[in-house]
């Protein structure tokens, strides 16, 4: 799944300029002919360690479960384990 997200990101980067020009021109027919995965909306945030798509914490770039495991082991500085 991580590799799929990398491919999508590459497509978004590749077609970003073309997509912006077509959008500005209002040419939605040509815009619909571009690959679907070139749309930035289709990129999904994933945990950088496990690849989990749900419970993603943007500030840390990992999922909530990975965050909790790392915090309880003391691997994240400044985080104290309260009652969770």
N, CA, C and O atoms as a Maestro MAE file, in Angstrom:
{
 s_m_m2io_version
 :::
 2.0.0
}

f_m_ct {
 s_m_title
 :::
 protein
 m_atom[336] {
  # First column is atom index #
  i_m_mmod_type
  r_m_x_coord
  r_m_y_coord
  r_m_z_coord
  i_m_residue_number
  s_m_chain_name
  s_m_pdb_residue_name
  s_m_pdb_atom_name
  i_m_atomic_number
  :::
  1 25 0.818 -1.199 0.000 1 A "UNK " " N  " 7
  2 3 0.000 0.000 0.000 1 A "UNK " " CA " 6
  3 2 0.860 1.261 0.000 1 A "UNK " " C  " 6
  4 15 0.496 2.276 -0.594 1 A "UNK " " O  " 8
  5 25 2.007 1.179 0.678 2 A "UNK " " N  " 7
  6 3 2.899 2.342 0.692 2 A "UNK " " CA " 6
  7 2 3.396 2.650 -0.710 2 A "UNK " " C  " 6
  8 15 3.499 3.815 -1.096 2 A "UNK " " O  " 8
  9 25 3.707 1.602 -1.478 3 A "UNK " " N  " 7
  10 3 4.201 1.792 -2.837 3 A "UNK " " CA " 6
  11 2 3.129 2.422 -3.714 3 A "UNK " " C  " 6
  12 15 3.432 3.236 -4.586 3 A "UNK " " O  " 8
  13 25 1.883 2.049 -3.485 4 A "UNK " " N  " 7
  14 3 0.772 2.623 -4.256 4 A "UNK " " CA " 6
  15 2 0.645 4.119 -3.983 4 A "UNK " " C  " 6
  16 15 0.402 4.909 -4.895 4 A "UNK " " O  " 8
  17 25 0.814 4.496 -2.717 5 A "UNK " " N  " 7
  18 3 0.741 5.913 -2.359 5 A "UNK " " CA " 6
  19 2 1.904 6.691 -2.975 5 A "UNK " " C  " 6
  20 15 1.735 7.845 -3.372 5 A "UNK " " O  " 8
  21 25 3.066 6.076 -3.056 6 A "UNK " " N  " 7
  22 3 4.227 6.728 -3.672 6 A "UNK " " CA " 6
  23 2 3.960 6.966 -5.158 6 A "UNK " " C  " 6
  24 15 4.287 8.027 -5.689 6 A "UNK " " O  " 8
  25 25 3.365 5.974 -5.826 7 A "UNK " " N  " 7
  26 3 3.021 6.135 -7.239 7 A "UNK " " CA " 6
  27 2 2.015 7.263 -7.443 7 A "UNK " " C  " 6
  28 15 2.129 8.052 -8.381 7 A "UNK " " O  " 8
  29 25 1.032 7.326 -6.554 8 A "UNK " " N  " 7
  30 3 0.029 8.389 -6.662 8 A "UNK " " CA " 6
  31 2 0.678 9.759 -6.479 8 A "UNK " " C  " 6
  32 15 0.351 10.708 -7.192 8 A "UNK " " O  " 8
  33 25 1.595 9.857 -5.525 9 A "UNK " " N  " 7
  34 3 2.278 11.129 -5.290 9 A "UNK " " CA " 6
  35 2 3.094 11.543 -6.496 9 A "UNK " " C  " 6
  36 15 3.146 12.726 -6.833 9 A "UNK " " O  " 8
  37 25 3.733 10.583 -7.154 10 A "UNK " " N  " 7
  38 3 4.512 10.877 -8.362 10 A "UNK " " CA " 6
  39 2 3.607 11.378 -9.477 10 A "UNK " " C  " 6
  40 15 3.962 12.316 -10.191 10 A "UNK " " O  " 8
  41 25 2.434 10.757 -9.635 11 A "UNK " " N  " 7
  42 3 1.487 11.203 -10.661 11 A "UNK " " CA " 6
  43 2 0.981 12.610 -10.370 11 A "UNK " " C  " 6
  44 15 0.843 13.428 -11.280 11 A "UNK " " O  " 8
  45 25 0.707 12.887 -9.102 12 A "UNK " " N  " 7
  46 3 0.238 14.225 -8.722 12 A "UNK " " CA " 6
  47 2 1.297 15.262 -9.070 12 A "UNK " " C  " 6
  48 15 0.983 16.315 -9.624 12 A "UNK " " O  " 8
  49 25 2.551 14.964 -8.745 13 A "UNK " " N  " 7
  50 3 3.641 15.890 -9.041 13 A "UNK " " CA " 6
  51 2 3.820 16.065 -10.543 13 A "UNK " " C  " 6
  52 15 4.089 17.170 -11.016 13 A "UNK " " O  " 8
  53 25 3.672 14.978 -11.292 14 A "UNK " " N  " 7
  54 3 3.880 15.003 -12.740 14 A "UNK " " CA " 6
  55 2 2.816 15.845 -13.449 14 A "UNK " " C  " 6
  56 15 3.134 16.587 -14.377 14 A "UNK " " O  " 8
  57 25 1.561 15.734 -13.019 15 A "UNK " " N  " 7
  58 3 0.458 16.398 -13.709 15 A "UNK " " CA " 6
  59 2 -0.013 17.684 -13.026 15 A "UNK " " C  " 6
  60 15 -1.014 18.258 -13.454 15 A "UNK " " O  " 8
  61 25 0.661 18.148 -11.998 16 A "UNK " " N  " 7
  62 3 0.197 19.317 -11.243 16 A "UNK " " CA " 6
  63 2 0.107 20.566 -12.114 16 A "UNK " " C  " 6
  64 15 -0.891 21.285 -12.077 16 A "UNK " " O  " 8
  65 25 1.138 20.817 -12.884 17 A "UNK " " N  " 7
  66 3 1.157 22.021 -13.723 17 A "UNK " " CA " 6
  67 2 0.091 21.947 -14.815 17 A "UNK " " C  " 6
  68 15 -0.630 22.915 -15.059 17 A "UNK " " O  " 8
  69 25 0.000 20.802 -15.461 18 A "UNK " " N  " 7
  70 3 -0.990 20.616 -16.529 18 A "UNK " " CA " 6
  71 2 -2.403 20.739 -15.973 18 A "UNK " " C  " 6
  72 15 -3.272 21.357 -16.589 18 A "UNK " " O  " 8
  73 25 -2.625 20.143 -14.798 19 A "UNK " " N  " 7
  74 3 -3.937 20.209 -14.162 19 A "UNK " " CA " 6
  75 2 -4.316 21.654 -13.823 19 A "UNK " " C  " 6
  76 15 -5.467 22.053 -14.000 19 A "UNK " " O  " 8
  77 25 -3.349 22.433 -13.338 20 A "UNK " " N  " 7
  78 3 -3.610 23.836 -12.982 20 A "UNK " " CA " 6
  79 2 -3.972 24.662 -14.215 20 A "UNK " " C  " 6
  80 15 -4.875 25.497 -14.165 20 A "UNK " " O  " 8
  81 25 -3.258 24.425 -15.328 21 A "UNK " " N  " 7
  82 3 -3.550 25.156 -16.567 21 A "UNK " " CA " 6
  83 2 -4.944 24.829 -17.091 21 A "UNK " " C  " 6
  84 15 -5.685 25.725 -17.495 21 A "UNK " " O  " 8
  85 25 -5.300 23.548 -17.085 22 A "UNK " " N  " 7
  86 3 -6.617 23.142 -17.580 22 A "UNK " " CA " 6
  87 2 -7.733 23.680 -16.690 22 A "UNK " " C  " 6
  88 15 -8.793 24.068 -17.182 22 A "UNK " " O  " 8
  89 25 -7.496 23.703 -15.396 23 A "UNK " " N  " 7
  90 3 -8.501 24.228 -14.475 23 A "UNK " " CA " 6
  91 2 -8.704 25.720 -14.683 23 A "UNK " " C  " 6
  92 15 -9.831 26.213 -14.664 23 A "UNK " " O  " 8
  93 25 -7.591 26.440 -14.885 24 A "UNK " " N  " 7
  94 3 -7.676 27.891 -15.103 24 A "UNK " " CA " 6
  95 2 -8.397 28.197 -16.407 24 A "UNK " " C  " 6
  96 15 -9.133 29.179 -16.500 24 A "UNK " " O  " 8
  97 25 -8.183 27.352 -17.417 25 A "UNK " " N  " 7
  98 3 -8.835 27.549 -18.713 25 A "UNK " " CA " 6
  99 2 -10.286 27.093 -18.694 25 A "UNK " " C  " 6
  100 15 -11.059 27.455 -19.582 25 A "UNK " " O  " 8
  101 25 -10.666 26.308 -17.699 26 A "UNK " " N  " 7
  102 3 -12.039 25.812 -17.618 26 A "UNK " " CA " 6
  103 2 -12.298 24.634 -18.546 26 A "UNK " " C  " 6
  104 15 -13.451 24.342 -18.862 26 A "UNK " " O  " 8
  105 25 -11.252 23.958 -18.986 27 A "UNK " " N  " 7
  106 3 -11.385 22.826 -19.906 27 A "UNK " " CA " 6
  107 2 -11.559 21.541 -19.089 27 A "UNK " " C  " 6
  108 15 -10.603 20.798 -18.862 27 A "UNK " " O  " 8
  109 25 -12.794 21.299 -18.656 28 A "UNK " " N  " 7
  110 3 -13.053 20.161 -17.787 28 A "UNK " " CA " 6
  111 2 -13.108 18.844 -18.546 28 A "UNK " " C  " 6
  112 15 -12.963 17.780 -17.943 28 A "UNK " " O  " 8
  113 25 -13.312 18.894 -19.843 29 A "UNK " " N  " 7
  114 3 -13.292 17.666 -20.643 29 A "UNK " " CA " 6
  115 2 -11.869 17.119 -20.697 29 A "UNK " " C  " 6
  116 15 -11.656 15.924 -20.490 29 A "UNK " " O  " 8
  117 25 -10.901 17.980 -20.972 30 A "UNK " " N  " 7
  118 3 -9.498 17.553 -21.004 30 A "UNK " " CA " 6
  119 2 -9.027 17.169 -19.600 30 A "UNK " " C  " 6
  120 15 -8.201 16.272 -19.436 30 A "UNK " " O  " 8
  121 25 -9.556 17.849 -18.609 31 A "UNK " " N  " 7
  122 3 -9.195 17.544 -17.228 31 A "UNK " " CA " 6
  123 2 -9.672 16.147 -16.830 31 A "UNK " " C  " 6
  124 15 -9.000 15.446 -16.074 31 A "UNK " " O  " 8
  125 25 -10.816 15.757 -17.335 32 A "UNK " " N  " 7
  126 3 -11.352 14.428 -17.010 32 A "UNK " " CA " 6
  127 2 -10.593 13.316 -17.721 32 A "UNK " " C  " 6
  128 15 -10.697 12.153 -17.332 32 A "UNK " " O  " 8
  129 25 -9.834 13.655 -18.752 33 A "UNK " " N  " 7
  130 3 -9.046 12.651 -19.471 33 A "UNK " " CA " 6
  131 2 -7.716 12.336 -18.787 33 A "UNK " " C  " 6
  132 15 -7.064 11.347 -19.121 33 A "UNK " " O  " 8
  133 25 -7.315 13.172 -17.833 34 A "UNK " " N  " 7
  134 3 -6.085 12.910 -17.094 34 A "UNK " " CA " 6
  135 2 -6.287 11.671 -16.207 34 A "UNK " " C  " 6
  136 15 -7.422 11.335 -15.867 34 A "UNK " " O  " 8
  137 25 -5.205 11.001 -15.836 35 A "UNK " " N  " 7
  138 3 -5.349 9.827 -14.954 35 A "UNK " " CA " 6
  139 2 -6.013 10.203 -13.635 35 A "UNK " " C  " 6
  140 15 -5.757 11.271 -13.079 35 A "UNK " " O  " 8
  141 25 -6.858 9.323 -13.151 36 A "UNK " " N  " 7
  142 3 -7.587 9.609 -11.906 36 A "UNK " " CA " 6
  143 2 -6.646 9.795 -10.729 36 A "UNK " " C  " 6
  144 15 -6.883 10.643 -9.868 36 A "UNK " " O  " 8
  145 25 -5.585 9.011 -10.686 37 A "UNK " " N  " 7
  146 3 -4.666 9.099 -9.557 37 A "UNK " " CA " 6
  147 2 -3.779 10.339 -9.607 37 A "UNK " " C  " 6
  148 15 -2.962 10.546 -8.710 37 A "UNK " " O  " 8
  149 25 -3.927 11.168 -10.642 38 A "UNK " " N  " 7
  150 3 -3.154 12.405 -10.689 38 A "UNK " " CA " 6
  151 2 -3.853 13.528 -9.912 38 A "UNK " " C  " 6
  152 15 -3.323 14.633 -9.799 38 A "UNK " " O  " 8
  153 25 -5.023 13.243 -9.389 39 A "UNK " " N  " 7
  154 3 -5.751 14.212 -8.586 39 A "UNK " " CA " 6
  155 2 -5.227 14.168 -7.153 39 A "UNK " " C  " 6
  156 15 -5.180 13.091 -6.559 39 A "UNK " " O  " 8
  157 25 -4.832 15.304 -6.580 40 A "UNK " " N  " 7
  158 3 -4.265 15.296 -5.226 40 A "UNK " " CA " 6
  159 2 -5.245 14.840 -4.146 40 A "UNK " " C  " 6
  160 15 -4.819 14.495 -3.044 40 A "UNK " " O  " 8
  161 25 -6.531 14.832 -4.435 41 A "UNK " " N  " 7
  162 3 -7.524 14.397 -3.459 41 A "UNK " " CA " 6
  163 2 -7.377 12.907 -3.156 41 A "UNK " " C  " 6
  164 15 -7.760 12.453 -2.077 41 A "UNK " " O  " 8
  165 25 -6.827 12.149 -4.095 42 A "UNK " " N  " 7
  166 3 -6.731 10.701 -3.935 42 A "UNK " " CA " 6
  167 2 -5.540 10.255 -3.085 42 A "UNK " " C  " 6
  168 15 -5.390 9.064 -2.811 42 A "UNK " " O  " 8
  169 25 -4.702 11.187 -2.671 43 A "UNK " " N  " 7
  170 3 -3.571 10.838 -1.809 43 A "UNK " " CA " 6
  171 2 -4.093 10.674 -0.384 43 A "UNK " " C  " 6
  172 15 -4.843 11.515 0.112 43 A "UNK " " O  " 8
  173 25 -3.696 9.603 0.257 44 A "UNK " " N  " 7
  174 3 -4.159 9.305 1.606 44 A "UNK " " CA " 6
  175 2 -2.955 9.300 2.542 44 A "UNK " " C  " 6
  176 15 -1.925 8.703 2.229 44 A "UNK " " O  " 8
  177 25 -3.081 9.957 3.676 45 A "UNK " " N  " 7
  178 3 -2.004 9.950 4.669 45 A "UNK " " CA " 6
  179 2 -1.891 8.567 5.287 45 A "UNK " " C  " 6
  180 15 -2.899 7.946 5.627 45 A "UNK " " O  " 8
  181 25 -0.661 8.086 5.432 46 A "UNK " " N  " 7
  182 3 -0.418 6.778 6.029 46 A "UNK " " CA " 6
  183 2 0.698 6.878 7.051 46 A "UNK " " C  " 6
  184 15 1.575 7.735 6.948 46 A "UNK " " O  " 8
  185 25 0.657 6.000 8.031 47 A "UNK " " N  " 7
  186 3 1.703 5.909 9.040 47 A "UNK " " CA " 6
  187 2 3.015 5.572 8.345 47 A "UNK " " C  " 6
  188 15 3.066 4.658 7.522 47 A "UNK " " O  " 8
  189 25 4.066 6.295 8.668 48 A "UNK " " N  " 7
  190 3 5.345 6.068 8.002 48 A "UNK " " CA " 6
  191 2 6.003 4.763 8.439 48 A "UNK " " C  " 6
  192 15 6.877 4.252 7.740 48 A "UNK " " O  " 8
  193 25 5.598 4.221 9.581 49 A "UNK " " N  " 7
  194 3 6.193 2.975 10.065 49 A "UNK " " CA " 6
  195 2 5.384 1.742 9.687 49 A "UNK " " C  " 6
  196 15 5.949 0.741 9.246 49 A "UNK " " O  " 8
  197 25 4.068 1.806 9.855 50 A "UNK " " N  " 7
  198 3 3.237 0.625 9.624 50 A "UNK " " CA " 6
  199 2 2.421 0.689 8.343 50 A "UNK " " C  " 6
  200 15 2.012 -0.349 7.823 50 A "UNK " " O  " 8
  201 25 2.177 1.893 7.821 51 A "UNK " " N  " 7
  202 3 1.365 2.040 6.621 51 A "UNK " " CA " 6
  203 2 -0.123 2.113 6.915 51 A "UNK " " C  " 6
  204 15 -0.938 2.107 5.993 51 A "UNK " " O  " 8
  205 25 -0.483 2.182 8.182 52 A "UNK " " N  " 7
  206 3 -1.890 2.233 8.578 52 A "UNK " " CA " 6
  207 2 -2.521 3.544 8.113 52 A "UNK " " C  " 6
  208 15 -1.966 4.612 8.373 52 A "UNK " " O  " 8
  209 25 -3.692 3.490 7.417 53 A "UNK " " N  " 7
  210 3 -4.305 4.710 6.901 53 A "UNK " " CA " 6
  211 2 -5.192 5.440 7.907 53 A "UNK " " C  " 6
  212 15 -5.433 6.639 7.762 53 A "UNK " " O  " 8
  213 25 -5.675 4.735 8.915 54 A "UNK " " N  " 7
  214 3 -6.612 5.359 9.848 54 A "UNK " " CA " 6
  215 2 -5.899 5.767 11.132 54 A "UNK " " C  " 6
  216 15 -4.893 5.170 11.513 54 A "UNK " " O  " 8
  217 25 -6.431 6.785 11.789 55 A "UNK " " N  " 7
  218 3 -5.854 7.252 13.042 55 A "UNK " " CA " 6
  219 2 -4.500 7.913 12.839 55 A "UNK " " C  " 6
  220 15 -3.610 7.793 13.681 55 A "UNK " " O  " 8
  221 25 -4.348 8.609 11.723 56 A "UNK " " N  " 7
  222 3 -3.075 9.243 11.370 56 A "UNK " " CA " 6
  223 2 -2.932 10.563 12.115 56 A "UNK " " C  " 6
  224 15 -3.862 11.369 12.136 56 A "UNK " " O  " 8
  225 25 -1.773 10.788 12.726 57 A "UNK " " N  " 7
  226 3 -1.495 12.044 13.435 57 A "UNK " " CA " 6
  227 2 -0.499 12.842 12.603 57 A "UNK " " C  " 6
  228 15 0.668 12.466 12.496 57 A "UNK " " O  " 8
  229 25 -0.956 13.940 12.015 58 A "UNK " " N  " 7
  230 3 -0.125 14.732 11.099 58 A "UNK " " CA " 6
  231 2 1.125 15.285 11.766 58 A "UNK " " C  " 6
  232 15 2.190 15.329 11.151 58 A "UNK " " O  " 8
  233 25 1.006 15.699 12.994 59 A "UNK " " N  " 7
  234 3 2.122 16.329 13.691 59 A "UNK " " CA " 6
  235 2 3.318 15.383 13.800 59 A "UNK " " C  " 6
  236 15 4.467 15.826 13.776 59 A "UNK " " O  " 8
  237 25 3.049 14.079 13.921 60 A "UNK " " N  " 7
  238 3 4.110 13.110 14.101 60 A "UNK " " CA " 6
  239 2 4.337 12.237 12.872 60 A "UNK " " C  " 6
  240 15 5.399 11.628 12.743 60 A "UNK " " O  " 8
  241 25 3.363 12.163 11.968 61 A "UNK " " N  " 7
  242 3 3.502 11.363 10.760 61 A "UNK " " CA " 6
  243 2 3.326 9.873 10.996 61 A "UNK " " C  " 6
  244 15 3.748 9.051 10.182 61 A "UNK " " O  " 8
  245 25 2.692 9.526 12.133 62 A "UNK " " N  " 7
  246 3 2.469 8.114 12.449 62 A "UNK " " CA " 6
  247 2 1.028 7.923 12.913 62 A "UNK " " C  " 6
  248 15 0.319 8.893 13.180 62 A "UNK " " O  " 8
  249 25 0.604 6.667 13.005 63 A "UNK " " N  " 7
  250 3 -0.757 6.374 13.457 63 A "UNK " " CA " 6
  251 2 -0.847 6.487 14.977 63 A "UNK " " C  " 6
  252 15 0.169 6.535 15.670 63 A "UNK " " O  " 8
  253 25 -2.052 6.526 15.470 64 A "UNK " " N  " 7
  254 3 -2.272 6.683 16.910 64 A "UNK " " CA " 6
  255 2 -1.753 5.477 17.688 64 A "UNK " " C  " 6
  256 15 -1.271 5.615 18.812 64 A "UNK " " O  " 8
  257 25 -1.853 4.300 17.086 65 A "UNK " " N  " 7
  258 3 -1.404 3.086 17.761 65 A "UNK " " CA " 6
  259 2 0.118 3.077 17.881 65 A "UNK " " C  " 6
  260 15 0.662 2.758 18.939 65 A "UNK " " O  " 8
  261 25 0.798 3.427 16.798 66 A "UNK " " N  " 7
  262 3 2.259 3.502 16.819 66 A "UNK " " CA " 6
  263 2 2.714 4.584 17.790 66 A "UNK " " C  " 6
  264 15 3.688 4.408 18.521 66 A "UNK " " O  " 8
  265 25 1.998 5.705 17.789 67 A "UNK " " N  " 7
  266 3 2.313 6.801 18.709 67 A "UNK " " CA " 6
  267 2 2.218 6.315 20.152 67 A "UNK " " C  " 6
  268 15 3.096 6.598 20.968 67 A "UNK " " O  " 8
  269 25 1.169 5.596 20.457 68 A "UNK " " N  " 7
  270 3 0.955 5.118 21.820 68 A "UNK " " CA " 6
  271 2 2.048 4.132 22.238 68 A "UNK " " C  " 6
  272 15 2.546 4.188 23.363 68 A "UNK " " O  " 8
  273 25 2.413 3.235 21.329 69 A "UNK " " N  " 7
  274 3 3.473 2.269 21.634 69 A "UNK " " CA " 6
  275 2 4.810 2.972 21.870 69 A "UNK " " C  " 6
  276 15 5.538 2.644 22.806 69 A "UNK " " O  " 8
  277 25 5.121 3.941 21.010 70 A "UNK " " N  " 7
  278 3 6.387 4.657 21.132 70 A "UNK " " CA " 6
  279 2 6.415 5.512 22.396 70 A "UNK " " C  " 6
  280 15 7.452 5.618 23.051 70 A "UNK " " O  " 8
  281 25 5.279 6.121 22.740 71 A "UNK " " N  " 7
  282 3 5.215 6.960 23.939 71 A "UNK " " CA " 6
  283 2 5.383 6.121 25.206 71 A "UNK " " C  " 6
  284 15 6.037 6.547 26.158 71 A "UNK " " O  " 8
  285 25 4.795 4.938 25.209 72 A "UNK " " N  " 7
  286 3 4.918 4.105 26.411 72 A "UNK " " CA " 6
  287 2 6.332 3.552 26.574 72 A "UNK " " C  " 6
  288 15 6.744 3.226 27.688 72 A "UNK " " O  " 8
  289 25 7.083 3.443 25.467 73 A "UNK " " N  " 7
  290 3 8.478 3.002 25.544 73 A "UNK " " CA " 6
  291 2 9.426 4.163 25.812 73 A "UNK " " C  " 6
  292 15 10.612 3.953 26.067 73 A "UNK " " O  " 8
  293 25 8.900 5.399 25.756 74 A "UNK " " N  " 7
  294 3 9.721 6.577 26.017 74 A "UNK " " CA " 6
  295 2 10.517 7.031 24.807 74 A "UNK " " C  " 6
  296 15 11.533 7.710 24.958 74 A "UNK " " O  " 8
  297 25 10.072 6.669 23.602 75 A "UNK " " N  " 7
  298 3 10.800 7.023 22.386 75 A "UNK " " CA " 6
  299 2 10.436 8.403 21.843 75 A "UNK " " C  " 6
  300 15 11.142 8.931 20.983 75 A "UNK " " O  " 8
  301 25 9.359 8.986 22.325 76 A "UNK " " N  " 7
  302 3 8.940 10.318 21.877 76 A "UNK " " CA " 6
  303 2 9.230 11.298 23.005 76 A "UNK " " C  " 6
  304 15 8.587 11.226 24.052 76 A "UNK " " O  " 8
  305 25 10.182 12.211 22.822 77 A "UNK " " N  " 7
  306 3 10.536 13.143 23.892 77 A "UNK " " CA " 6
  307 2 9.409 14.129 24.183 77 A "UNK " " C  " 6
  308 15 8.736 14.621 23.277 77 A "UNK " " O  " 8
  309 25 9.224 14.402 25.464 78 A "UNK " " N  " 7
  310 3 8.227 15.379 25.878 78 A "UNK " " CA " 6
  311 2 6.836 14.814 26.070 78 A "UNK " " C  " 6
  312 15 5.928 15.555 26.447 78 A "UNK " " O  " 8
  313 25 6.635 13.534 25.826 79 A "UNK " " N  " 7
  314 3 5.318 12.923 25.991 79 A "UNK " " CA " 6
  315 2 5.340 12.060 27.242 79 A "UNK " " C  " 6
  316 15 6.176 11.167 27.382 79 A "UNK " " O  " 8
  317 25 4.412 12.338 28.148 80 A "UNK " " N  " 7
  318 3 4.278 11.540 29.358 80 A "UNK " " CA " 6
  319 2 3.023 10.691 29.235 80 A "UNK " " C  " 6
  320 15 2.007 11.145 28.710 80 A "UNK " " O  " 8
  321 25 3.096 9.476 29.714 81 A "UNK " " N  " 7
  322 3 1.928 8.602 29.665 81 A "UNK " " CA " 6
  323 2 1.020 8.966 30.830 81 A "UNK " " C  " 6
  324 15 1.392 8.818 31.994 81 A "UNK " " O  " 8
  325 25 -0.160 9.438 30.504 82 A "UNK " " N  " 7
  326 3 -1.174 9.709 31.509 82 A "UNK " " CA " 6
  327 2 -2.080 8.469 31.541 82 A "UNK " " C  " 6
  328 15 -1.630 7.376 31.198 82 A "UNK " " O  " 8
  329 25 -3.299 8.617 31.930 83 A "UNK " " N  " 7
  330 3 -4.207 7.455 31.910 83 A "UNK " " CA " 6
  331 2 -4.861 7.403 30.534 83 A "UNK " " C  " 6
  332 15 -5.692 8.251 30.209 83 A "UNK " " O  " 8
  333 25 -4.503 6.443 29.751 84 A "UNK " " N  " 7
  334 3 -5.121 6.244 28.442 84 A "UNK " " CA " 6
  335 2 -5.478 4.839 28.356 84 A "UNK " " C  " 6
  336 15 -6.021 4.401 27.341 84 A "UNK " " O  " 8
  :::
 }
 m_bond[335] {
  # First column is bond index #
  i_m_from
  i_m_to
  i_m_order
  :::
  1 1 2 1
  2 2 3 1
  3 3 4 2
  4 3 5 1
  5 5 6 1
  6 6 7 1
  7 7 8 2
  8 7 9 1
  9 9 10 1
  10 10 11 1
  11 11 12 2
  12 11 13 1
  13 13 14 1
  14 14 15 1
  15 15 16 2
  16 15 17 1
  17 17 18 1
  18 18 19 1
  19 19 20 2
  20 19 21 1
  21 21 22 1
  22 22 23 1
  23 23 24 2
  24 23 25 1
  25 25 26 1
  26 26 27 1
  27 27 28 2
  28 27 29 1
  29 29 30 1
  30 30 31 1
  31 31 32 2
  32 31 33 1
  33 33 34 1
  34 34 35 1
  35 35 36 2
  36 35 37 1
  37 37 38 1
  38 38 39 1
  39 39 40 2
  40 39 41 1
  41 41 42 1
  42 42 43 1
  43 43 44 2
  44 43 45 1
  45 45 46 1
  46 46 47 1
  47 47 48 2
  48 47 49 1
  49 49 50 1
  50 50 51 1
  51 51 52 2
  52 51 53 1
  53 53 54 1
  54 54 55 1
  55 55 56 2
  56 55 57 1
  57 57 58 1
  58 58 59 1
  59 59 60 2
  60 59 61 1
  61 61 62 1
  62 62 63 1
  63 63 64 2
  64 63 65 1
  65 65 66 1
  66 66 67 1
  67 67 68 2
  68 67 69 1
  69 69 70 1
  70 70 71 1
  71 71 72 2
  72 71 73 1
  73 73 74 1
  74 74 75 1
  75 75 76 2
  76 75 77 1
  77 77 78 1
  78 78 79 1
  79 79 80 2
  80 79 81 1
  81 81 82 1
  82 82 83 1
  83 83 84 2
  84 83 85 1
  85 85 86 1
  86 86 87 1
  87 87 88 2
  88 87 89 1
  89 89 90 1
  90 90 91 1
  91 91 92 2
  92 91 93 1
  93 93 94 1
  94 94 95 1
  95 95 96 2
  96 95 97 1
  97 97 98 1
  98 98 99 1
  99 99 100 2
  100 99 101 1
  101 101 102 1
  102 102 103 1
  103 103 104 2
  104 103 105 1
  105 105 106 1
  106 106 107 1
  107 107 108 2
  108 107 109 1
  109 109 110 1
  110 110 111 1
  111 111 112 2
  112 111 113 1
  113 113 114 1
  114 114 115 1
  115 115 116 2
  116 115 117 1
  117 117 118 1
  118 118 119 1
  119 119 120 2
  120 119 121 1
  121 121 122 1
  122 122 123 1
  123 123 124 2
  124 123 125 1
  125 125 126 1
  126 126 127 1
  127 127 128 2
  128 127 129 1
  129 129 130 1
  130 130 131 1
  131 131 132 2
  132 131 133 1
  133 133 134 1
  134 134 135 1
  135 135 136 2
  136 135 137 1
  137 137 138 1
  138 138 139 1
  139 139 140 2
  140 139 141 1
  141 141 142 1
  142 142 143 1
  143 143 144 2
  144 143 145 1
  145 145 146 1
  146 146 147 1
  147 147 148 2
  148 147 149 1
  149 149 150 1
  150 150 151 1
  151 151 152 2
  152 151 153 1
  153 153 154 1
  154 154 155 1
  155 155 156 2
  156 155 157 1
  157 157 158 1
  158 158 159 1
  159 159 160 2
  160 159 161 1
  161 161 162 1
  162 162 163 1
  163 163 164 2
  164 163 165 1
  165 165 166 1
  166 166 167 1
  167 167 168 2
  168 167 169 1
  169 169 170 1
  170 170 171 1
  171 171 172 2
  172 171 173 1
  173 173 174 1
  174 174 175 1
  175 175 176 2
  176 175 177 1
  177 177 178 1
  178 178 179 1
  179 179 180 2
  180 179 181 1
  181 181 182 1
  182 182 183 1
  183 183 184 2
  184 183 185 1
  185 185 186 1
  186 186 187 1
  187 187 188 2
  188 187 189 1
  189 189 190 1
  190 190 191 1
  191 191 192 2
  192 191 193 1
  193 193 194 1
  194 194 195 1
  195 195 196 2
  196 195 197 1
  197 197 198 1
  198 198 199 1
  199 199 200 2
  200 199 201 1
  201 201 202 1
  202 202 203 1
  203 203 204 2
  204 203 205 1
  205 205 206 1
  206 206 207 1
  207 207 208 2
  208 207 209 1
  209 209 210 1
  210 210 211 1
  211 211 212 2
  212 211 213 1
  213 213 214 1
  214 214 215 1
  215 215 216 2
  216 215 217 1
  217 217 218 1
  218 218 219 1
  219 219 220 2
  220 219 221 1
  221 221 222 1
  222 222 223 1
  223 223 224 2
  224 223 225 1
  225 225 226 1
  226 226 227 1
  227 227 228 2
  228 227 229 1
  229 229 230 1
  230 230 231 1
  231 231 232 2
  232 231 233 1
  233 233 234 1
  234 234 235 1
  235 235 236 2
  236 235 237 1
  237 237 238 1
  238 238 239 1
  239 239 240 2
  240 239 241 1
  241 241 242 1
  242 242 243 1
  243 243 244 2
  244 243 245 1
  245 245 246 1
  246 246 247 1
  247 247 248 2
  248 247 249 1
  249 249 250 1
  250 250 251 1
  251 251 252 2
  252 251 253 1
  253 253 254 1
  254 254 255 1
  255 255 256 2
  256 255 257 1
  257 257 258 1
  258 258 259 1
  259 259 260 2
  260 259 261 1
  261 261 262 1
  262 262 263 1
  263 263 264 2
  264 263 265 1
  265 265 266 1
  266 266 267 1
  267 267 268 2
  268 267 269 1
  269 269 270 1
  270 270 271 1
  271 271 272 2
  272 271 273 1
  273 273 274 1
  274 274 275 1
  275 275 276 2
  276 275 277 1
  277 277 278 1
  278 278 279 1
  279 279 280 2
  280 279 281 1
  281 281 282 1
  282 282 283 1
  283 283 284 2
  284 283 285 1
  285 285 286 1
  286 286 287 1
  287 287 288 2
  288 287 289 1
  289 289 290 1
  290 290 291 1
  291 291 292 2
  292 291 293 1
  293 293 294 1
  294 294 295 1
  295 295 296 2
  296 295 297 1
  297 297 298 1
  298 298 299 1
  299 299 300 2
  300 299 301 1
  301 301 302 1
  302 302 303 1
  303 303 304 2
  304 303 305 1
  305 305 306 1
  306 306 307 1
  307 307 308 2
  308 307 309 1
  309 309 310 1
  310 310 311 1
  311 311 312 2
  312 311 313 1
  313 313 314 1
  314 314 315 1
  315 315 316 2
  316 315 317 1
  317 317 318 1
  318 318 319 1
  319 319 320 2
  320 319 321 1
  321 321 322 1
  322 322 323 1
  323 323 324 2
  324 323 325 1
  325 325 326 1
  326 326 327 1
  327 327 328 2
  328 327 329 1
  329 329 330 1
  330 330 331 1
  331 331 332 2
  332 331 333 1
  333 333 334 1
  334 334 335 1
  335 335 336 2
  :::
 }
}
